[in-house]
C-alpha cells in the first residue's frame, strides 16, 4: 500500500523514517509540510526519498493518507483524501468533531477513516462495551503546563499558566467542547468519545499540573456489561510537549495492521 504523510513534525518525521526503513506491505510515496525545504533536506538520507508535495496533492498517488499536521490545516489534508476514496488516518482526531461533515462525505465516496489508538489505551474495551450499553464515560487529563500553553480556550478565557505551582483545573465539560478549546491536546478524548458514547456525553476534565512530568490520562467507563477504569502516563515528545512519544508508534502500529496477516485486537 502506498502511504502519504501530511506534516513532518514530531509524529510525521518519525513515521516517515520508520516507513523508509521498511514495513512489509507499505511504501512511503509522498510527504508534505509547511517548510518544504526542511523536509527535502531531512529526506536526503532516506533509502527511497518520497516526493514532496502540496497538502492537497497527497491523495493523488497514495492509498493511505496520514494526517500529522497542525489542526489549522486538517481539512486541507483530509478532504482531498476522502473525496478520492482513500484510507484517511488522522492524528488530529479532535478535528473530526469539528469537521463532522467529512464522515458523511466518506460514506458517499467509500473512503475509510481509520483512527489510531494514539496516546490512549483500552479503546478495544470501550468499543466492545459500546455494542452493549454504556451509561457514562469520564476522562481526566493532566499535563505539564508547557503541554497546554497557548491553547485557544486558555487564551480566550485569559487563563495564565505562568509560574503555576499547584495543579489547576482549566477545563470541565464535554469532549466536543474540549476539542474546540484544546485542538492540540485532547485528541485522546476525541478518540475515546468516538469509540464510546459520543462527544456530547463524554465528560472531560483538563488539568495543568506542574507536579507531573508525563501526559497522564485517567478514564472511567460505566456500562451494563462492564465497569472499568484505566490510567496511562505518556512521555511528552522532546520536539513537541503537546504530543506523547507513544503517538507516532500508535500510527505505525495502525498502518502495519492494514497489511499484516495477523491482527490482534478489534
LINLINJO-V869631 format. One record per residue. RES is the residue in one small letter. SS is DSSP state (~ for helix, > for strand, _ for the rest). PSI is psi as a letter, one per 40 degrees, with the letter a starting at -180 (NA if undefined). OMEGA is omega in degrees with one decimal (none if undefined). Layout:
BEGIN
res:RES ss:SS psi:PSI omega:OMEGA
res:RES ss:SS psi:PSI omega:OMEGA
END
This chain:
BEGIN
res:x ss:_ psi:h omega:-179.1
res:x ss:> psi:h omega:-174.0
res:x ss:> psi:h omega:172.9
res:x ss:> psi:i omega:-176.7
res:x ss:> psi:h omega:174.4
res:x ss:> psi:h omega:-176.7
res:x ss:_ psi:h omega:-175.6
res:x ss:_ psi:f omega:179.7
res:x ss:_ psi:b omega:-175.1
res:x ss:_ psi:d omega:-179.8
res:x ss:_ psi:d omega:-173.3
res:x ss:~ psi:d omega:-178.1
res:x ss:~ psi:d omega:179.1
res:x ss:~ psi:d omega:179.4
res:x ss:~ psi:d omega:-179.8
res:x ss:~ psi:d omega:-179.2
res:x ss:~ psi:d omega:-179.2
res:x ss:~ psi:d omega:178.0
res:x ss:~ psi:d omega:179.4
res:x ss:~ psi:d omega:177.8
res:x ss:~ psi:d omega:175.0
res:x ss:_ psi:h omega:169.2
res:x ss:> psi:h omega:-173.1
res:x ss:_ psi:h omega:176.9
res:x ss:_ psi:e omega:-177.0
res:x ss:> psi:i omega:178.8
res:x ss:> psi:h omega:176.4
res:x ss:> psi:h omega:-176.8
res:x ss:> psi:d omega:-176.6
res:x ss:> psi:i omega:174.0
res:x ss:> psi:i omega:177.2
res:x ss:> psi:i omega:176.6
res:x ss:_ psi:i omega:179.9
res:x ss:_ psi:d omega:-179.7
res:x ss:_ psi:g omega:-175.3
res:x ss:~ psi:d omega:178.4
res:x ss:~ psi:d omega:178.0
res:x ss:~ psi:d omega:179.3
res:x ss:~ psi:d omega:-179.8
res:x ss:~ psi:d omega:178.2
res:x ss:~ psi:d omega:-176.9
res:x ss:~ psi:d omega:-174.9
res:x ss:~ psi:e omega:178.7
res:x ss:~ psi:d omega:-179.8
res:x ss:~ psi:e omega:-178.8
res:x ss:_ psi:i omega:176.2
res:x ss:_ psi:d omega:178.8
res:x ss:_ psi:g omega:-176.9
res:x ss:_ psi:h omega:178.7
res:x ss:_ psi:i omega:173.3
res:x ss:> psi:i omega:175.1
res:x ss:> psi:h omega:-171.0
res:x ss:_ psi:i omega:169.7
res:x ss:_ psi:i omega:-177.1
res:x ss:~ psi:d omega:-175.2
res:x ss:~ psi:e omega:-176.7
res:x ss:~ psi:e omega:-175.2
res:x ss:_ psi:d omega:-174.6
res:x ss:_ psi:e omega:-172.4
res:x ss:_ psi:d omega:-174.8
res:x ss:_ psi:e omega:-177.5
res:x ss:_ psi:i omega:172.6
res:x ss:_ psi:d omega:-177.1
res:x ss:> psi:h omega:175.2
res:x ss:> psi:h omega:-179.6
res:x ss:> psi:h omega:-179.9
res:x ss:> psi:h omega:178.7
res:x ss:_ psi:f omega:-168.8
res:x ss:_ psi:i omega:173.4
res:x ss:_ psi:i omega:-176.2
res:x ss:~ psi:d omega:-176.1
res:x ss:~ psi:d omega:-178.3
res:x ss:~ psi:e omega:-177.9
res:x ss:~ psi:d omega:-174.6
res:x ss:~ psi:d omega:178.7
res:x ss:~ psi:d omega:178.0
res:x ss:~ psi:d omega:-171.8
res:x ss:~ psi:d omega:-172.0
res:x ss:~ psi:d omega:178.1
res:x ss:~ psi:d omega:179.6
res:x ss:~ psi:d omega:-178.4
res:x ss:~ psi:d omega:177.5
res:x ss:~ psi:d omega:179.8
res:x ss:_ psi:e omega:178.1
res:x ss:_ psi:f omega:-178.2
res:x ss:_ psi:i omega:165.9
res:x ss:> psi:h omega:-179.7
res:x ss:> psi:h omega:-177.1
res:x ss:> psi:h omega:-176.6
res:x ss:> psi:h omega:168.3
res:x ss:_ psi:d omega:177.6
res:x ss:_ psi:g omega:-171.8
res:x ss:_ psi:d omega:-179.7
res:x ss:_ psi:d omega:-179.7
res:x ss:~ psi:e omega:173.8
res:x ss:~ psi:d omega:176.8
res:x ss:~ psi:d omega:178.7
res:x ss:~ psi:d omega:-177.8
res:x ss:_ psi:f omega:-175.6
res:x ss:_ psi:d omega:179.6
res:x ss:~ psi:d omega:179.6
res:x ss:~ psi:d omega:177.7
res:x ss:~ psi:d omega:176.3
res:x ss:~ psi:d omega:177.4
res:x ss:~ psi:d omega:179.9
res:x ss:~ psi:d omega:176.8
res:x ss:~ psi:d omega:-177.7
res:x ss:~ psi:d omega:-175.8
res:x ss:~ psi:e omega:-177.2
res:x ss:_ psi:f omega:170.4
res:x ss:_ psi:i omega:175.7
res:x ss:> psi:h omega:175.4
res:x ss:> psi:h omega:-177.4
res:x ss:_ psi:h omega:-176.8
res:x ss:_ psi:h omega:176.3
res:x ss:_ psi:i omega:179.0
res:x ss:_ psi:d omega:178.1
res:x ss:_ psi:b omega:-175.0
res:x ss:_ psi:f omega:-175.6
res:x ss:_ psi:i omega:172.6
res:x ss:_ psi:i omega:173.9
res:x ss:_ psi:e omega:-179.9
res:x ss:~ psi:d omega:177.0
res:x ss:~ psi:d omega:180.0
res:x ss:~ psi:d omega:179.2
res:x ss:~ psi:d omega:178.9
res:x ss:~ psi:d omega:178.6
res:x ss:~ psi:d omega:179.3
res:x ss:~ psi:d omega:-179.7
res:x ss:~ psi:e omega:173.7
res:x ss:_ psi:e omega:172.3
res:x ss:_ psi:b omega:-179.6
res:x ss:_ psi:h omega:173.2
res:x ss:> psi:h omega:-180.0
res:x ss:> psi:d omega:-177.4
res:x ss:> psi:i omega:174.0
res:x ss:> psi:h omega:-179.7
res:x ss:> psi:h omega:179.0
res:x ss:> psi:h omega:176.3
res:x ss:> psi:h omega:180.0
res:x ss:> psi:h omega:175.6
res:x ss:> psi:h omega:179.7
res:x ss:> psi:i omega:169.5
res:x ss:_ psi:i omega:-176.4
res:x ss:~ psi:d omega:-179.1
res:x ss:~ psi:d omega:179.6
res:x ss:~ psi:e omega:179.9
res:x ss:_ psi:e omega:-174.8
res:x ss:_ psi:h omega:177.9
res:x ss:_ psi:e omega:179.0
res:x ss:_ psi:h omega:-177.5
res:x ss:~ psi:d omega:-178.6
res:x ss:~ psi:d omega:179.5
res:x ss:~ psi:d omega:-179.9
res:x ss:~ psi:d omega:-177.6
res:x ss:~ psi:d omega:-177.9
res:x ss:_ psi:e omega:176.2
res:x ss:_ psi:f omega:177.7
res:x ss:_ psi:h omega:-179.4
res:x ss:_ psi:h omega:177.8
res:x ss:_ psi:e omega:-178.4
res:x ss:_ psi:h omega:176.4
res:x ss:_ psi:e omega:-177.8
res:x ss:_ psi:h omega:-177.4
res:x ss:_ psi:e omega:-177.4
res:x ss:_ psi:i omega:179.4
res:x ss:_ psi:h omega:-179.2
res:x ss:> psi:h omega:175.9
res:x ss:> psi:h omega:-175.1
res:x ss:> psi:e omega:179.2
res:x ss:> psi:i omega:176.3
res:x ss:> psi:h omega:-176.7
res:x ss:> psi:a omega:-177.8
res:x ss:> psi:i omega:176.4
res:x ss:~ psi:d omega:179.4
res:x ss:~ psi:d omega:179.5
res:x ss:~ psi:d omega:177.9
res:x ss:~ psi:d omega:179.1
res:x ss:~ psi:d omega:178.0
res:x ss:~ psi:d omega:-174.3
res:x ss:~ psi:d omega:-177.2
res:x ss:_ psi:g omega:-171.7
res:x ss:_ psi:d omega:-179.2
res:x ss:_ psi:e omega:-170.0
res:x ss:_ psi:d omega:-169.2
res:x ss:_ psi:f omega:175.0
res:x ss:~ psi:d omega:177.2
res:x ss:~ psi:d omega:179.4
res:x ss:~ psi:d omega:177.5
res:x ss:~ psi:d omega:178.4
res:x ss:~ psi:d omega:178.3
res:x ss:~ psi:d omega:-178.2
res:x ss:~ psi:d omega:179.7
res:x ss:~ psi:d omega:178.1
res:x ss:~ psi:d omega:-172.7
res:x ss:_ psi:b omega:-170.1
res:x ss:_ psi:e omega:174.0
res:x ss:_ psi:i omega:-174.3
res:x ss:_ psi:e omega:-178.3
res:x ss:_ psi:e omega:178.1
res:x ss:_ psi:e omega:177.9
res:x ss:> psi:h omega:-176.0
res:x ss:> psi:h omega:-175.1
res:x ss:> psi:h omega:168.6
res:x ss:> psi:h omega:176.0
res:x ss:> psi:h omega:179.7
res:x ss:> psi:h omega:166.1
res:x ss:> psi:h omega:-169.6
res:x ss:_ psi:h omega:-179.8
res:x ss:_ psi:e omega:-179.3
res:x ss:_ psi:e omega:179.7
res:x ss:_ psi:i omega:177.3
res:x ss:_ psi:e omega:-179.0
res:x ss:> psi:i omega:174.3
res:x ss:> psi:h omega:-171.3
res:x ss:> psi:h omega:179.7
res:x ss:> psi:h omega:174.5
res:x ss:> psi:h omega:-177.9
res:x ss:> psi:h omega:178.9
res:x ss:> psi:h omega:-177.6
res:x ss:> psi:h omega:178.3
res:x ss:> psi:h omega:-179.6
res:x ss:> psi:i omega:179.3
res:x ss:_ psi:d omega:-176.1
res:x ss:_ psi:d omega:-178.0
res:x ss:_ psi:i omega:169.9
res:x ss:> psi:h omega:-179.1
res:x ss:> psi:i omega:176.4
res:x ss:> psi:i omega:-177.6
res:x ss:> psi:i omega:178.7
res:x ss:> psi:h omega:175.9
res:x ss:> psi:h omega:177.7
res:x ss:> psi:h omega:-177.0
res:x ss:> psi:h omega:176.2
res:x ss:> psi:h omega:178.8
res:x ss:> psi:i omega:176.6
res:x ss:_ psi:i omega:177.6
res:x ss:_ psi:d omega:-179.6
res:x ss:_ psi:d omega:-176.5
res:x ss:_ psi:h omega:-176.3
res:x ss:_ psi:e omega:177.6
res:x ss:_ psi:e omega:-176.6
res:x ss:_ psi:h omega:176.6
res:x ss:> psi:i omega:-179.5
res:x ss:~ psi:d omega:179.6
res:x ss:~ psi:d omega:-173.3
res:x ss:~ psi:d omega:178.9
res:x ss:~ psi:d omega:177.9
res:x ss:~ psi:d omega:177.6
res:x ss:~ psi:d omega:178.3
res:x ss:~ psi:d omega:177.6
res:x ss:~ psi:d omega:179.0
res:x ss:~ psi:d omega:179.3
res:x ss:~ psi:d omega:177.5
res:x ss:~ psi:d omega:-179.9
res:x ss:~ psi:d omega:-178.8
res:x ss:~ psi:d omega:-179.2
res:x ss:~ psi:d omega:-175.5
res:x ss:~ psi:e omega:-176.3
res:x ss:_ psi:i omega:175.8
res:x ss:_ psi:d omega:-179.9
res:x ss:_ psi:h omega:177.0
res:x ss:_ psi:h omega:-177.9
res:x ss:_ psi:h omega:-178.5
res:x ss:_ psi:i omega:-175.9
res:x ss:_ psi:NA omega:none
END
